[in-house]
Amino acid sequence: MGNVGRAARRLTVHQNTLKYRLRRTQELFGLDLEHPDDRLSCWPQLRIGTPL
C-alpha cells in the first residue's frame, strides 16, 4: 500500500506503531485501505484535517 518506513519517519513514529494504527483504523471505521476507493474517500478528509 505504500512505503511504511518512509511514512513512519515522516510521522515520527515507529513502523510497528504505524502498522498498528492502520489496522485499528480499519477495525474501528470499517475501512479497507487496500481498496483504492476507500483510500480515495479518506484523502480529502486527511488533507483538510477533519475527523472521519
C-alpha positions, 0 to 999 in steps of 0.5 A: 500500500505504500512505503511504511518506513518512509511514512513512519519517519515522516510521522515520527513514529515507529513502523510497528506503531504505524502498522498498528494504527492502520489496522485499528483504523480499519477495525474501528471505521470499517475501512479497507485501505487496500481498496483504492476507493476507500483510500480515495474517500479518506484523502480529502478528509486527511488533507483538510484535517477533519475527523472521519 
